[in-house]
Every structure is written in structure tokens, then in C-alpha cells.
Amino acid sequence: QVQFVESGGGLVQPGGSLRLSCAASGVTFSRYAMSWHRRAPGNEREWVARIDSSGRHTNYPDSVKGRFTISRDNAKNTIYLQMNSLNSDDTAVYYCNAPGIDSWGQGTQVTVSS
């Protein structure tokens, strides 16, 4: 059974930083690309970062490019999302996922507010 467990969210002031983690189990982690997504209240789920299986290639939408960095540690079956220069538009529940696998964790709440 595939399972993703996100952590690291919290309340942060505008301009601040957070680092999210996602631990995967039940999947041959090193074979899969991984991605981060978020859902803000009243909005559809939005993709925010993707990393290939090797960790060498990453992609981001314009909304977070230059502020968010995705990385992975295949030895720990874990991906990370370093988020800098946060603003109120980044407030959302953040989820990780492996494209092609229909399994979602509980997510971790990120709130950007003064």
C-alpha cells in the first residue's frame, strides 16, 4: 500500500521560509518522479514542483519559480520543498505525490500571515 506522509507546515510571516518533507512508503521510491501540489481554500489543487527520479531535473510553475526548491533523498524515501519569500498566496494545504499513483496523504498546512 502506497503511503505519503507530509510534514513541516506551520504559520510563517510574509517573507519567511519553511521546509516541507514528504516520506513515501509502499513504492520503489527511486524509480518515480515526485511532485508537490497545494490546495488553497476554494481553489483546485495546483501543482507547484516536480523532480525526476534521479533528482537531477526539476520543474516549477511561474508562480513559485525562484522561490521554491524541490529536492529528494532516495536513501530516505523522502522529498523536500524549501519555500522562501513566502506570501499570502502560498497559504494552502501542501501534498506530495508520485505522478501516475492515485494515492494522497493528509497534507500539511502552510499559513502565511502577519
C-alpha positions in Angstrom: 0.0 0.0 0.0 1.4 3.3 -1.1 1.5 6.0 1.5 2.8 9.6 1.6 3.2 11.5 4.8 3.8 15.2 4.6 5.2 17.3 7.4 6.8 20.6 8.2 4.0 23.1 7.7 3.1 25.9 10.0 2.4 29.5 10.5 5.0 31.9 9.0 5.2 35.6 8.4 5.3 37.1 4.9 8.8 36.9 3.5 9.6 33.9 5.7 10.7 30.4 4.9 9.6 26.8 5.5 10.9 23.4 4.6 8.4 20.7 3.9 9.1 16.9 3.9 7.3 14.0 2.4 8.1 10.4 3.4 7.0 7.7 1.0 6.4 4.0 1.7 5.0 1.1 -0.3 6.6 2.2 -3.5 10.0 1.7 -5.2 10.8 5.3 -4.5 13.9 5.7 -6.5 12.1 4.8 -9.7 9.5 7.5 -9.5 9.4 11.2 -10.3 7.8 13.0 -7.4 5.8 16.2 -7.2 4.4 18.7 -4.7 0.9 20.2 -5.0 -1.2 22.5 -3.0 -4.8 23.4 -2.5 -5.9 26.8 -1.2 -9.4 27.2 0.3 -12.0 27.4 -2.5 -9.4 26.5 -5.2 -8.5 23.5 -7.2 -5.4 21.5 -6.4 -2.3 23.2 -8.0 1.0 21.6 -9.0 4.0 23.5 -7.5 7.1 21.4 -8.1 8.3 18.2 -9.8 11.6 16.3 -9.6 12.7 13.4 -11.7 13.7 10.0 -10.2 17.4 10.9 -10.2 16.9 14.3 -8.6 18.8 16.0 -11.4 15.9 17.6 -13.1 13.2 19.9 -11.6 10.3 21.9 -12.9 8.2 24.7 -11.3 5.2 26.8 -12.4 5.9 30.5 -12.7 4.0 31.2 -9.5 6.8 29.7 -7.4 9.8 29.6 -9.7 12.8 31.2 -8.0 11.3 30.9 -4.5 10.6 27.1 -4.1 13.2 24.3 -4.4 12.3 20.6 -4.6 14.9 18.0 -3.7 14.9 14.3 -2.8 16.9 11.8 -0.8 16.4 8.4 -2.3 18.1 6.7 0.6 15.4 8.0 2.9 12.5 7.7 0.5 11.9 11.4 1.2 11.3 14.6 -0.9 11.6 18.1 0.4 10.2 21.5 -0.6 12.2 24.5 0.5 9.9 27.6 0.3 11.4 31.1 0.6 9.9 34.6 0.3 6.5 33.3 1.2 3.4 35.4 0.7 -0.3 35.1 1.5 -0.9 33.4 -1.9 1.1 30.5 -0.7 -1.3 29.7 2.1 -2.6 26.2 1.3 -2.5 22.6 2.3 0.5 21.0 0.6 0.6 17.4 -0.7 3.2 15.2 -2.3 2.5 12.6 -4.9 4.1 10.3 -7.5 2.7 11.0 -10.9 0.7 8.0 -12.0 0.0 6.8 -8.5 -3.5 7.6 -7.2 -2.7 8.0 -3.6 -2.7 11.2 -1.5 -1.6 11.9 2.1 -3.3 14.2 4.6 -1.1 17.1 3.6 0.5 19.7 5.7 -1.0 23.2 6.3 1.1 26.2 5.4 -0.3 29.6 6.6 1.4 32.8 5.6 0.2 35.7 7.8 1.4 38.5 9.9 
